[in-house]
Amino acid sequence: MSKKSDDTAAAPARAIVKRGSGVVDQKIYDSVLKAVMSQRLRPGTKLTEASLCELFAVSRTIVRKAIQRLAHDHILELRPNRGAIIAQPTPQETREIFAARRAIEAAIVPLAVEHATRTQISRLRQIVKEEHASFHSGDHAKWIRLGGEFHILLSESAGNPVLTRFLRELVSRCSLIIALYQAPNKTACPNDEHEELINAIATGDAKQAVRLMNQHLIDIERALLLSDDEHEVNLADILDIA
């Protein structure tokens, strides 16, 4: 489609886009991410540029920018002849991601036992409390986010920025997989396992801490319910565009 036709389609919102296209782009990004993390947008759901343009009253240029960002963060997949769909990791890809994560965190945990400060240990315990609160309040998206933050902070306490950088991408992809595929009757990241892990690190028991981390990640993976089903949805009912 030509630039002229793009601009014509977005004429009602022209002034808004000119004043703050980055704000609008972020709003689209946040709305899609929130819907995915709360399991309202399921794996394989197709998102069309036209529908997002209409819902957010913006040009295709703004929508494409948001879509590219979502694809970069593995929230969307861009497929030939299909456009953008909600990421749909295969069972094999999921296994590979979790295998990589177990290897990385097995290297991180002994370093955390050696280097974690009292302040960092306290912060880990605080995150666990926040996890409990978000879980019991029913804030599923926040609960998943805090679970990821726990592992990132633990990695930062190990004092190896390279390992933390690798882990960040893996945690991001795992958080998405958990949001998409967590079985309704299972807890993907039990808070008591985090507490046991903190205790092992705080007491300097590296062997126990590594064992607990490995079992913890295995339990997360086992709590997933993978499916190849695709879903037709009404985006206007799902995305918070108010």
RATA-V29782 format. One record per residue. N is the residue number from 0. RES is the residue in three letters. SS is DSSP state (@ for helix, = for strand, . for the rest). BURIAL is 1 if it has 16 or more other ideal C-beta (glycine too) atoms within 10 Angstrom, else 0. Layout:
N;RES;SS;BURIAL
N;RES;SS;BURIAL
This chain:
0;MET;.;0
1;SER;.;0
2;LYS;@;0
3;LYS;@;0
4;SER;@;0
5;ASP;@;1
6;ASP;@;0
7;THR;@;0
8;ALA;@;1
9;ALA;.;1
10;ALA;@;0
11;PRO;@;0
12;ALA;@;1
13;ARG;@;0
14;ALA;@;0
15;ILE;@;1
16;VAL;@;1
17;LYS;@;0
18;ARG;@;0
19;GLY;@;0
20;SER;@;0
21;GLY;@;0
22;VAL;@;0
23;VAL;@;1
24;ASP;@;1
25;GLN;@;0
26;LYS;@;1
27;ILE;@;1
28;TYR;@;1
29;ASP;@;0
30;SER;@;1
31;VAL;@;1
32;LEU;@;1
33;LYS;@;0
34;ALA;@;1
35;VAL;@;1
36;MET;@;1
37;SER;.;1
38;GLN;.;1
39;ARG;.;1
40;LEU;.;1
41;ARG;.;1
42;PRO;.;1
43;GLY;.;1
44;THR;.;1
45;LYS;=;1
46;LEU;=;1
47;THR;.;0
48;GLU;@;1
49;ALA;@;0
50;SER;@;0
51;LEU;@;1
52;CYS;@;1
53;GLU;@;0
54;LEU;@;1
55;PHE;@;1
56;ALA;.;1
57;VAL;.;1
58;SER;.;1
59;ARG;@;1
60;THR;@;1
61;ILE;@;1
62;VAL;@;1
63;ARG;@;1
64;LYS;@;1
65;ALA;@;1
66;ILE;@;1
67;GLN;@;0
68;ARG;@;1
69;LEU;@;1
70;ALA;@;0
71;HIS;@;0
72;ASP;.;0
73;HIS;.;1
74;ILE;.;1
75;LEU;=;1
76;GLU;=;1
77;LEU;=;0
78;ARG;=;0
79;PRO;.;0
80;ASN;.;0
81;ARG;.;0
82;GLY;=;0
83;ALA;=;1
84;ILE;=;1
85;ILE;=;1
86;ALA;.;1
87;GLN;.;1
88;PRO;.;1
89;THR;.;0
90;PRO;@;0
91;GLN;@;0
92;GLU;@;0
93;THR;@;1
94;ARG;@;0
95;GLU;@;0
96;ILE;@;1
97;PHE;@;1
98;ALA;@;0
99;ALA;@;1
100;ARG;@;1
101;ARG;@;1
102;ALA;@;0
103;ILE;@;1
104;GLU;@;1
105;ALA;@;0
106;ALA;@;0
107;ILE;@;1
108;VAL;@;1
109;PRO;@;0
110;LEU;@;1
111;ALA;@;1
112;VAL;@;1
113;GLU;@;0
114;HIS;@;0
115;ALA;.;1
116;THR;.;0
117;ARG;@;0
118;THR;@;0
119;GLN;@;1
120;ILE;@;1
121;SER;@;0
122;ARG;@;1
123;LEU;@;1
124;ARG;@;0
125;GLN;@;0
126;ILE;@;1
127;VAL;@;1
128;LYS;@;0
129;GLU;@;1
130;GLU;@;1
131;HIS;@;1
132;ALA;@;0
133;SER;@;1
134;PHE;@;1
135;HIS;@;0
136;SER;@;0
137;GLY;.;0
138;ASP;.;0
139;HIS;@;1
140;ALA;@;1
141;LYS;@;1
142;TRP;@;1
143;ILE;@;1
144;ARG;@;1
145;LEU;@;1
146;GLY;@;1
147;GLY;@;1
148;GLU;@;1
149;PHE;@;1
150;HIS;@;1
151;ILE;@;0
152;LEU;@;1
153;LEU;@;1
154;SER;@;1
155;GLU;@;1
156;SER;@;1
157;ALA;@;1
158;GLY;.;0
159;ASN;.;1
160;PRO;@;0
161;VAL;@;0
162;LEU;@;1
163;THR;@;1
164;ARG;@;0
165;PHE;@;1
166;LEU;@;1
167;ARG;@;0
168;GLU;@;0
169;LEU;@;1
170;VAL;@;1
171;SER;@;0
172;ARG;@;1
173;CYS;@;1
174;SER;@;1
175;LEU;@;1
176;ILE;@;1
177;ILE;@;1
178;ALA;@;1
179;LEU;@;1
180;TYR;@;1
181;GLN;=;1
182;ALA;.;0
183;PRO;.;0
184;ASN;.;0
185;LYS;.;0
186;THR;.;0
187;ALA;.;1
188;CYS;.;1
189;PRO;.;1
190;ASN;@;1
191;ASP;@;0
192;GLU;@;1
193;HIS;@;1
194;GLU;@;1
195;GLU;@;1
196;LEU;@;1
197;ILE;@;1
198;ASN;@;0
199;ALA;@;1
200;ILE;@;1
201;ALA;@;1
202;THR;.;0
203;GLY;.;0
204;ASP;.;0
205;ALA;@;1
206;LYS;@;0
207;GLN;@;1
208;ALA;@;1
209;VAL;@;1
210;ARG;@;0
211;LEU;@;1
212;MET;@;1
213;ASN;@;0
214;GLN;@;0
215;HIS;@;1
216;LEU;@;1
217;ILE;@;0
218;ASP;@;0
219;ILE;@;1
220;GLU;@;1
221;ARG;@;0
222;ALA;.;1
223;LEU;=;1
224;LEU;.;0
225;LEU;.;0
226;SER;.;0
227;ASP;.;0
228;ASP;.;0
229;GLU;.;0
230;HIS;.;0
231;GLU;.;0
232;VAL;.;1
233;ASN;.;0
234;LEU;@;1
235;ALA;@;0
236;ASP;@;0
237;ILE;@;1
238;LEU;.;1
239;ASP;.;0
240;ILE;.;0
241;ALA;.;0
